[in-house]
Amino acid sequence: MVEIQKILTLTMNPSLDISVEVDRVVTTLKMRCVNDRIDPGGGGINVSRAINILGGSSMAIFPAGGCTGRMIIEMLQEQGIETRPVTTGLLSRQSFAVLEQQTNQQYRFSLPGHKLPEEVSRECLQKITQFVPPPSFVVVSGSLPPGVPEDFYGHLVNHFRQSRTKIILDTSGEPLKHALKEQIYLIKPNQRELEYVCDCSLADEKMQNEKCREIVDKGYCEALVLTLGKKGALLTTRDQQFRVPGIEVEEVSAIGAGDSFVGGMVVALQQGKELADAFLYAMAAGSSALTTEATALCEKETTDIYYRQLQQQYGEKQR
């Protein structure tokens, strides 16, 4: 009997993501918006959406409150994504993105969210740590809202340290620093986020290789994926370092590219792919997301096309 690889995603600071387009961003004047779009958002929620798009399955755990929280839940359920929300008396936050048509520049505004009561964050933690049977993967993604201690993710990682559950963490700043003390399966920082953790410059490939190797060799994580935007990404494990340049695509919107990357990686692992092969699929999913509009994520068809291209170019290097 094949074991089902259950994925849970945790989003402590979910949002209702709104995107619009205007001809030009100007001060004072009222700007008429077009092509408005609303999506459920926040790191882990976006990862669950990407997993769903790519043919996998997951359960999204997150706090939700007010009319915005209800919209997030309803929209996820409409997309066929299993949810286990923790009800709060607080309005879930919103994020706003504006595309200026004349310049094709995108402006992104993210609200901090309300201070989350301790009992709510504790219940979110319990929904994962008490899940039966224990999940194969827990994807922890996004920022922490006000009121949640910076070592929150660290406590979650510590709980699963002796279990078969693999934690994939995509966060930044102090929460990432704290979590690294607890030995994680995989982290996915971008260059700026890793520079903050190591308090050093990672402007060249040599420094990137050395610092990623150091972090893995010291046992902070089993695998580290450093994403580098258009320059691609670098996978570091105990046994290898595998760098893949970015795929040349016509970028429409960068929103959700990182979450699509994580979604692609974990769904590939869920389907039994080796880590290096899952890394290529993640690259394909992240690149696909760049070609979709506003807050839309990756598309399965383009992800599969890019993945086949990457396998042809780099498949031998991963072995």
One Martini backbone bead per residue (centre of mass of N, CA, C, O) as a GRO file, in nm:
protein
  319
    1MET     BB    1   0.094   0.038   0.025
    2VAL     BB    2   0.066   0.367  -0.042
    3GLU     BB    3   0.178   0.647   0.093
    4ILE     BB    4   0.040   0.936   0.196
    5GLN     BB    5   0.132   1.271   0.117
    6LYS     BB    6   0.085   1.497   0.353
    7ILE     BB    7  -0.017   1.844   0.333
    8LEU     BB    8   0.066   2.131   0.520
    9THR     BB    9  -0.041   2.470   0.567
   10LEU     BB   10   0.096   2.780   0.703
   11THR     BB   11  -0.090   3.095   0.782
   12MET     BB   12  -0.056   3.372   0.997
   13ASN     BB   13  -0.089   3.612   0.746
   14PRO     BB   14  -0.343   3.654   0.591
   15SER     BB   15  -0.503   3.755   0.269
   16LEU     BB   16  -0.670   3.990   0.068
   17ASP     BB   17  -0.611   4.006  -0.273
   18ILE     BB   18  -0.565   4.308  -0.455
   19SER     BB   19  -0.600   4.396  -0.808
   20VAL     BB   20  -0.488   4.657  -1.038
   21GLU     BB   21  -0.533   4.904  -1.302
   22VAL     BB   22  -0.351   5.188  -1.435
   23ASP     BB   23  -0.231   5.423  -1.632
   24ARG     BB   24  -0.142   5.630  -1.385
   25VAL     BB   25   0.052   5.735  -1.120
   26VAL     BB   26  -0.093   5.982  -0.905
   27THR     BB   27  -0.139   6.258  -0.734
   28THR     BB   28  -0.464   6.322  -0.583
   29LEU     BB   29  -0.589   6.191  -0.806
   30LYS     BB   30  -0.830   6.005  -0.943
   31MET     BB   31  -0.807   5.658  -1.010
   32ARG     BB   32  -0.896   5.449  -1.262
   33CYS     BB   33  -0.992   5.120  -1.246
   34VAL     BB   34  -0.882   4.802  -1.379
   35ASN     BB   35  -0.872   4.471  -1.368
   36ASP     BB   36  -0.998   4.341  -1.127
   37ARG     BB   37  -0.875   4.139  -0.839
   38ILE     BB   38  -0.946   3.845  -0.625
   39ASP     BB   39  -0.751   3.682  -0.363
   40PRO     BB   40  -0.626   3.447  -0.181
   41GLY     BB   41  -0.369   3.496   0.076
   42GLY     BB   42  -0.056   3.414   0.150
   43GLY     BB   43   0.185   3.200   0.162
   44GLY     BB   44   0.042   2.917   0.224
   45ILE     BB   45  -0.206   2.964   0.049
   46ASN     BB   46  -0.051   2.987  -0.217
   47VAL     BB   47   0.069   2.706  -0.201
   48SER     BB   48  -0.202   2.555  -0.208
   49ARG     BB   49  -0.287   2.668  -0.482
   50ALA     BB   50  -0.047   2.555  -0.642
   51ILE     BB   51  -0.087   2.260  -0.576
   52ASN     BB   52  -0.368   2.242  -0.706
   53ILE     BB   53  -0.285   2.326  -0.995
   54LEU     BB   54  -0.055   2.076  -1.002
   55GLY     BB   55  -0.225   1.813  -0.868
   56GLY     BB   56  -0.244   1.844  -0.572
   57SER     BB   57  -0.257   1.821  -0.203
   58SER     BB   58  -0.406   2.011   0.075
   59MET     BB   59  -0.391   2.185   0.394
   60ALA     BB   60  -0.525   2.487   0.521
   61ILE     BB   61  -0.381   2.689   0.780
   62PHE     BB   62  -0.567   2.960   0.946
   63PRO     BB   63  -0.648   3.270   1.032
   64ALA     BB   64  -0.996   3.405   1.065
   65GLY     BB   65  -1.181   3.722   0.999
   66GLY     BB   66  -1.453   3.832   0.905
   67CYS     BB   67  -1.524   3.911   0.582
   68THR     BB   68  -1.239   3.844   0.476
   69GLY     BB   69  -1.217   3.563   0.599
   70ARG     BB   70  -1.464   3.443   0.455
   71MET     BB   71  -1.357   3.485   0.169
   72ILE     BB   72  -1.110   3.308   0.190
   73ILE     BB   73  -1.256   3.046   0.251
   74GLU     BB   74  -1.455   3.037   0.009
   75MET     BB   75  -1.241   3.051  -0.221
   76LEU     BB   76  -1.091   2.793  -0.147
   77GLN     BB   77  -1.335   2.600  -0.164
   78GLU     BB   78  -1.397   2.664  -0.465
   79GLN     BB   79  -1.099   2.541  -0.543
   80GLY     BB   80  -1.068   2.267  -0.359
   81ILE     BB   81  -0.957   2.353  -0.074
   82GLU     BB   82  -0.853   2.248   0.216
   83THR     BB   83  -0.971   2.356   0.540
   84ARG     BB   84  -0.844   2.497   0.879
   85PRO     BB   85  -0.969   2.731   1.047
   86VAL     BB   86  -0.918   3.008   1.275
   87THR     BB   87  -1.119   3.182   1.466
   88THR     BB   88  -1.168   3.534   1.475
   89GLY     BB   89  -1.237   3.881   1.583
   90LEU     BB   90  -1.065   3.956   1.328
   91LEU     BB   91  -0.975   4.123   1.058
   92SER     BB   92  -0.861   4.039   0.779
   93ARG     BB   93  -0.635   4.125   0.573
   94GLN     BB   94  -0.494   4.339   0.317
   95SER     BB   95  -0.391   4.355  -0.026
   96PHE     BB   96  -0.218   4.576  -0.274
   97ALA     BB   97  -0.215   4.606  -0.638
   98VAL     BB   98  -0.044   4.817  -0.890
   99LEU     BB   99  -0.069   4.870  -1.238
  100GLU     BB  100   0.124   5.055  -1.459
  101GLN     BB  101   0.073   5.081  -1.792
  102GLN     BB  102   0.294   5.281  -1.906
  103THR     BB  103   0.545   5.110  -1.741
  104ASN     BB  104   0.489   4.824  -1.594
  105GLN     BB  105   0.459   4.896  -1.300
  106GLN     BB  106   0.465   4.770  -0.961
  107TYR     BB  107   0.248   4.818  -0.678
  108ARG     BB  108   0.292   4.727  -0.325
  109PHE     BB  109   0.049   4.660  -0.058
  110SER     BB  110   0.091   4.576   0.299
  111LEU     BB  111  -0.075   4.484   0.561
  112PRO     BB  112  -0.018   4.386   0.896
  113GLY     BB  113  -0.239   4.350   1.086
  114HIS     BB  114  -0.361   4.223   1.359
  115LYS     BB  115  -0.343   4.140   1.674
  116LEU     BB  116  -0.273   3.823   1.787
  117PRO     BB  117  -0.389   3.611   1.987
  118GLU     BB  118  -0.256   3.359   2.168
  119GLU     BB  119  -0.489   3.145   2.131
  120VAL     BB  120  -0.471   3.141   1.820
  121SER     BB  121  -0.176   3.055   1.777
  122ARG     BB  122  -0.206   2.796   1.946
  123GLU     BB  123  -0.425   2.661   1.765
  124CYS     BB  124  -0.259   2.649   1.508
  125LEU     BB  125  -0.039   2.468   1.625
  126GLN     BB  126  -0.228   2.230   1.709
  127LYS     BB  127  -0.340   2.154   1.425
  128ILE     BB  128  -0.055   2.034   1.353
  129THR     BB  129   0.063   1.870   1.605
  130GLN     BB  130  -0.239   1.701   1.620
  131PHE     BB  131  -0.222   1.561   1.365
  132VAL     BB  132  -0.410   1.280   1.213
  133PRO     BB  133  -0.174   1.189   1.082
  134PRO     BB  134   0.121   1.278   1.039
  135PRO     BB  135   0.266   1.470   0.829
  136SER     BB  136   0.498   1.485   0.572
  137PHE     BB  137   0.426   1.799   0.526
  138VAL     BB  138   0.530   2.137   0.625
  139VAL     BB  139   0.425   2.458   0.524
  140VAL     BB  140   0.598   2.758   0.609
  141SER     BB  141   0.447   3.079   0.522
  142GLY     BB  142   0.547   3.390   0.601
  143SER     BB  143   0.446   3.614   0.810
  144LEU     BB  144   0.410   3.770   1.117
  145PRO     BB  145   0.195   3.887   1.324
  146PRO     BB  146   0.097   4.069   1.552
  147GLY     BB  147   0.167   3.891   1.870
  148VAL     BB  148   0.381   3.701   1.747
  149PRO     BB  149   0.643   3.538   1.816
  150GLU     BB  150   0.959   3.494   1.667
  151ASP     BB  151   0.966   3.172   1.778
  152PHE     BB  152   0.723   3.014   1.657
  153TYR     BB  153   0.855   2.840   1.431
  154GLY     BB  154   1.056   2.701   1.617
  155HIS     BB  155   0.848   2.536   1.779
  156LEU     BB  156   0.744   2.375   1.539
  157VAL     BB  157   1.009   2.244   1.454
  158ASN     BB  158   1.075   2.108   1.729
  159HIS     BB  159   0.833   1.911   1.739
  160PHE     BB  160   0.948   1.753   1.456
  161ARG     BB  161   1.245   1.654   1.494
  162GLN     BB  162   1.169   1.324   1.561
  163SER     BB  163   1.021   1.307   1.295
  164ARG     BB  164   0.893   1.258   0.957
  165THR     BB  165   0.840   1.542   0.938
  166LYS     BB  166   0.864   1.801   0.691
  167ILE     BB  167   1.008   2.120   0.689
  168ILE     BB  168   0.899   2.411   0.507
  169LEU     BB  169   1.065   2.732   0.486
  170ASP     BB  170   0.913   3.073   0.421
  171THR     BB  171   1.101   3.332   0.545
  172SER     BB  172   1.203   3.609   0.763
  173GLY     BB  173   1.425   3.724   0.964
  174GLU     BB  174   1.385   3.638   1.288
  175PRO     BB  175   1.212   3.382   1.239
  176LEU     BB  176   1.442   3.242   1.079
  177LYS     BB  177   1.663   3.248   1.291
  178HIS     BB  178   1.513   3.080   1.504
  179ALA     BB  179   1.452   2.823   1.327
  180LEU     BB  180   1.758   2.744   1.265
  181LYS     BB  181   1.803   2.621   1.563
  182GLU     BB  182   1.600   2.345   1.487
  183GLN     BB  183   1.626   2.190   1.237
  184ILE     BB  184   1.565   2.177   0.903
  185TYR     BB  185   1.487   2.063   0.603
  186LEU     BB  186   1.378   2.345   0.448
  187ILE     BB  187   1.491   2.644   0.285
  188LYS     BB  188   1.365   2.972   0.111
  189PRO     BB  189   1.559   3.209   0.038
  190ASN     BB  190   1.660   3.500  -0.053
  191GLN     BB  191   1.915   3.707  -0.073
  192ARG     BB  192   1.823   3.917   0.136
  193GLU     BB  193   1.741   3.711   0.360
  194LEU     BB  194   2.024   3.577   0.390
  195GLU     BB  195   2.185   3.833   0.455
  196TYR     BB  196   2.047   3.881   0.726
  197VAL     BB  197   2.128   3.619   0.868
  198CYS     BB  198   2.457   3.649   0.798
  199ASP     BB  199   2.566   3.940   0.772
  200CYS     BB  200   2.607   3.955   0.444
  201SER     BB  201   2.736   3.935   0.130
  202LEU     BB  202   2.575   3.787  -0.191
  203ALA     BB  203   2.678   3.896  -0.487
  204ASP     BB  204   2.830   3.626  -0.537
  205GLU     BB  205   2.867   3.296  -0.606
  206LYS     BB  206   3.084   3.221  -0.401
  207MET     BB  207   2.935   3.323  -0.149
  208GLN     BB  208   2.683   3.157  -0.185
  209ASN     BB  209   2.812   2.879  -0.175
  210GLU     BB  210   2.952   2.906   0.105
  211LYS     BB  211   2.708   2.981   0.286
  212CYS     BB  212   2.525   2.743   0.218
  213ARG     BB  213   2.725   2.525   0.301
  214GLU     BB  214   2.755   2.612   0.596
  215ILE     BB  215   2.460   2.578   0.689
  216VAL     BB  216   2.436   2.276   0.622
  217ASP     BB  217   2.696   2.165   0.770
  218LYS     BB  218   2.580   2.275   1.058
  219GLY     BB  219   2.258   2.171   1.062
  220TYR     BB  220   2.017   2.376   1.010
  221CYS     BB  221   1.982   2.213   0.733
  222GLU     BB  222   1.937   1.991   0.465
  223ALA     BB  223   1.815   2.230   0.283
  224LEU     BB  224   1.897   2.493   0.035
  225VAL     BB  225   1.710   2.758  -0.123
  226LEU     BB  226   1.833   3.000  -0.345
  227THR     BB  227   1.682   3.281  -0.460
  228LEU     BB  228   1.757   3.500  -0.777
  229GLY     BB  229   1.552   3.540  -0.974
  230LYS     BB  230   1.672   3.582  -1.291
  231LYS     BB  231   1.931   3.396  -1.191
  232GLY     BB  232   1.768   3.190  -1.016
  233ALA     BB  233   1.907   2.895  -0.844
  234LEU     BB  234   2.017   2.730  -0.526
  235LEU     BB  235   2.115   2.404  -0.438
  236THR     BB  236   2.169   2.270  -0.099
  237THR     BB  237   2.342   1.989   0.020
  238ARG     BB  238   2.541   1.750   0.146
  239ASP     BB  239   2.607   1.639  -0.169
  240GLN     BB  240   2.518   1.926  -0.315
  241GLN     BB  241   2.540   2.166  -0.590
  242PHE     BB  242   2.263   2.342  -0.767
  243ARG     BB  243   2.267   2.544  -1.053
  244VAL     BB  244   2.002   2.757  -1.200
  245PRO     BB  245   1.905   2.941  -1.433
  246GLY     BB  246   1.695   3.149  -1.554
  247ILE     BB  247   1.412   3.176  -1.723
  248GLU     BB  248   1.316   3.311  -2.022
  249VAL     BB  249   1.066   3.558  -1.972
  250GLU     BB  250   0.763   3.733  -1.989
  251GLU     BB  251   0.701   3.957  -1.757
  252VAL     BB  252   0.404   4.041  -1.566
  253SER     BB  253   0.422   3.902  -1.262
  254ALA     BB  254   0.573   3.847  -0.933
  255ILE     BB  255   0.336   3.749  -0.799
  256GLY     BB  256   0.378   3.424  -0.655
  257ALA     BB  257   0.652   3.292  -0.737
  258GLY     BB  258   0.757   3.181  -0.466
  259ASP     BB  259   0.503   3.008  -0.399
  260SER     BB  260   0.515   2.838  -0.657
  261PHE     BB  261   0.786   2.716  -0.600
  262VAL     BB  262   0.704   2.568  -0.341
  263GLY     BB  263   0.466   2.414  -0.460
  264GLY     BB  264   0.633   2.259  -0.671
  265MET     BB  265   0.822   2.115  -0.474
  266VAL     BB  266   0.613   1.965  -0.286
  267VAL     BB  267   0.453   1.817  -0.509
  268ALA     BB  268   0.696   1.656  -0.610
  269LEU     BB  269   0.749   1.515  -0.339
  270GLN     BB  270   0.466   1.389  -0.314
  271GLN     BB  271   0.527   1.223  -0.597
  272GLY     BB  272   0.850   1.116  -0.549
  273LYS     BB  273   1.064   1.308  -0.599
  274GLU     BB  274   1.357   1.419  -0.608
  275LEU     BB  275   1.502   1.700  -0.498
  276ALA     BB  276   1.636   1.798  -0.767
  277ASP     BB  277   1.377   1.759  -0.936
  278ALA     BB  278   1.196   1.944  -0.764
  279PHE     BB  279   1.362   2.197  -0.823
  280LEU     BB  280   1.291   2.210  -1.124
  281TYR     BB  281   0.985   2.233  -1.081
  282ALA     BB  282   1.001   2.494  -0.921
  283MET     BB  283   1.125   2.666  -1.142
  284ALA     BB  284   0.885   2.631  -1.336
  285ALA     BB  285   0.662   2.752  -1.153
  286GLY     BB  286   0.790   3.030  -1.104
  287SER     BB  287   0.804   3.107  -1.407
  288SER     BB  288   0.503   3.085  -1.467
  289ALA     BB  289   0.407   3.313  -1.269
  290LEU     BB  290   0.539   3.550  -1.436
  291THR     BB  291   0.311   3.510  -1.684
  292THR     BB  292   0.097   3.613  -1.491
  293GLU     BB  293  -0.156   3.793  -1.364
  294ALA     BB  294  -0.109   3.948  -1.095
  295THR     BB  295  -0.231   3.707  -0.847
  296ALA     BB  296  -0.156   3.491  -1.015
  297LEU     BB  297  -0.030   3.189  -1.071
  298CYS     BB  298   0.048   2.918  -1.184
  299GLU     BB  299   0.068   2.689  -1.463
  300LYS     BB  300   0.066   2.372  -1.562
  301GLU     BB  301   0.146   2.376  -1.861
  302THR     BB  302   0.398   2.564  -1.835
  303THR     BB  303   0.541   2.405  -1.619
  304ASP     BB  304   0.582   2.145  -1.786
  305ILE     BB  305   0.744   2.274  -2.012
  306TYR     BB  306   0.979   2.389  -1.839
  307TYR     BB  307   1.060   2.118  -1.711
  308ARG     BB  308   1.150   1.976  -1.971
  309GLN     BB  309   1.370   2.178  -2.037
  310LEU     BB  310   1.536   2.139  -1.774
  311GLN     BB  311   1.590   1.838  -1.804
  312GLN     BB  312   1.749   1.858  -2.070
  313GLN     BB  313   1.975   2.059  -1.950
  314TYR     BB  314   2.000   1.939  -1.614
  315GLY     BB  315   1.954   1.635  -1.546
  316GLU     BB  316   2.255   1.529  -1.521
  317LYS     BB  317   2.357   1.718  -1.281
  318GLN     BB  318   2.174   1.578  -1.048
  319ARG     BB  319   2.342   1.285  -1.050
   0.00000   0.00000   0.00000
